[in-house]
Amino acid sequence: MTDQLASPSIANPFDDQASDPELQQRIHLDGSRAPSSHIDGAWWPRSTQLADELPDLFATVHDSVGPVALVGYRHDGWTDAPPQITTAEGQSVELLGFDSDEPPTVIVIGQNGHHLMLRVIAPVTDEEEARRALDAVPDGPVGPGRGGWAASRTIAGVAKKLAEHEGRNDPERDAEIARWCDEAARQFDDVRIQSFVPILVEHIVNNRIHEARRASAASPPH
């Protein structure tokens, strides 16, 4: 989905939390994700209170994204969250809700642009079912700097990248993807950290493309 960046190792201020076995059992990162995939793992939070759940999430993903600058989340499924939280270490993190028809996800973006897109398993999910969903995430080593800066840092660049990745060479389809990118970007006109908007748009539209592809594959032939 994106190129990785080499970055120096950053000490994890959440080391005690990150080593908590229960936390480790509530998130599973895809260490062997293929370039064609768009999901980096799954997360099973304890509640719908996003601000309360994030410290544990930050602890478990710190080695992959470093200090977090912004969390993008789909509005559905969460109790109203504040626009910003401050961690116990005094770090400000922006929380940005967006509208999407796709399955619930959160996008965790580090200060260095490294980022992860996680499928959210509803807190009310039966434990056995939640474990199955987490276990379905492929195993593999997850190194630092997962999901670095997108090669394109503009909305037009994201649209071009996604169209090229699809490889249809269809002007109408390329225009549709560009329209989806513009629609997604309009949600973020007032975002304080505009440099991260292309990351959010790429994830949202890439997810939409994958969902449309799965729906098409599941439809019976005419």
N, C-alpha and C positions, 0 to 999 in steps of 0.2 A: 504494500500500500504506500509506503513512504521509505525513503532512504534513511539509514541509521547514521547517527553522528557519534564520533568518538568523543568521549568526555571523561575527565578524571573522576575517580571514585569519590563520592561525597559521603561522609559519615552520616549514618541514619540516626537522627535524634529520637526516633521512636523504637530503638532497639528492643527495649523490654516488651513493648506491645507486639512488635513484629514477630517475636519468638513465641508468642502465645499460641499454643496448638489450636485452640478454638478459632482464632482469627484465621490461621492458615487453612482451616477446613471450610471457611466461608468464601474464599476466593480461589480461583484456579486460572492461572495465566497460561496461554497457549504458547509454549516456548518453541514450537515447531511450525508456527503459522506460515502457510504458503503465501507467496506474494499476491496471489489472486484473492486471498481472504480479506475480510475487513473487520473482523472481530478479534480482539486480543485476549479474550477470556470471559469468565462469568463471575458474578458477585451475588452473594445471598445475604443482604443486610438483615439485621434483626428487626428493624422497624421502618416505618415510612417517614421518620423524622430525619431528613437528609443531613441537616447540620450536625445532629447527634451521631450519625453513622460515619461521617467522613474521617474523623481522626483515626479510627481503626483502618479504614481503607488506605489513608495516606501511609500508615505504618507498613502495610503489606506491599505497597507498590513503590516505596521510596527508592529501592535499589534499581528500579527500571526507569523512573522519571525524575528522581531527585526532588527538591523542594517544589511544591505545587503552586502554580500561579492562578489557575482557573479550572473550574469544574463545570462542564456543560451537561445538562440533564434534561430529559423529556419531562414536561410538566406532569403528565398523567402518572398516577401512582404514588406521588409524594405529597406529604402535607406541606403547606406553604413554607418555603425556605427564605431566609434573608438574602439580600443581594451580595452580602459579603460576610465572611467569618474570620476570626483571628485565632490562630492555633495557640496552644500553650507556650510555644516558643516565640510568640509575638509576630508570627508571619501572617500577613493578610492574604486571603484567598477569595477570589471573586466567584460567585455562584450564578450561573447563567442558565435560566430555563428556556426551552425552545419547544415549538410545536412540531409534531411529526406524527404521521400515521403508522410509522414502523414500530417494531417491538421496543419495549423500554430499554434504554441504554444510558450510560454515563460516559463522558469523555473527560479523562483526567489529563491536564496539560501542565507539564513542568515549566519552571522559569526558563529553562534552556530550549523549550520547544518540543522536547520528547513527550510523547503522549500515548495513552492507551484508551481503547474503546472497549467497554465491558458491557455484556448483556446482563441486565438486572433480573434476578430471580425474585419474584414477589416474596416479601417477608412471611406472608401467611401460607406459603407453599408447604405442603407436607414434607417432613424431613427426608423421607425416603425418596420422594420425587425430586427434591432439591439436590440430594446427593447424586442422583442419576444425571441431572443436568450438569452438575459440576464435573462429574467423572467423564462426561462426554467430551470435555475440552481436551485436546491432544496434549500428551506429556512431552516434555523436552526442556532443556536448560533455557532459562530466561536470563539473558545477559543485560548489562546496563545499557542505557541509551536506546531502548526499544522504541521504534516508531519515531524517528527523528523528524526534523522539519520537512514538510512537504516540499517537493522540488519546485512547486509553483506557490508563490506567495500572493497571488492576486486571484480574484474570483474567475476572471477570464482564463487564467492559467490553469486553475483547477478544472474548469469545464473542458478545456482542451486535453488535459491529462486523462480525465475519465473517459472521454470519447475515444482517445487513442488506445486506451487500455481495452475498451470493448472491441475495437478493431472491426467495426461494421463498415466503415467508410461510407456511411449513409448521411448525407447532409441534413435530412429531416430529423434523424435520430440525434445527430450532433446538436442541432438547434434545440431539440427537446431537453437534452442534458444541460445545455446552457441556460435554458429557461428555469429548470429545476434549481440550478445553482443560484440564479438571480433571486428566485423566490425564497430560498433558504437564507441568503445573505441579508435580505430585507429585515429579517427578524433581529439582526444584530447591528442596526444602524447606530444605536446609542451605546454600544459596548465600549467600555473604557479602554480595553486592550485590543485595539483593532488589528494588531499584527497576528493575533491568534484566530481571527475570523475565518481565513481560508481553511485552517485545520478543521474547524467545526463544520463548515460547508462541505468539505470533501467527505467527511465521515457521514453526514446526513444524506447526501446525494448518493454516495457509494452504497450505503445501506438500502436506499430506495431502489437502486439499480438491481441489487442482489435479490431483494424481495420480489420485484417485478419478474425477474428471471425465474425464481422458484415458482411463482404463481403460474407463469406461462408453461413451465415444464409439467406442472400438476394438472393443467387443463386437458381434458380429453380432446383428441384430434377431431376436426370437423369432417 
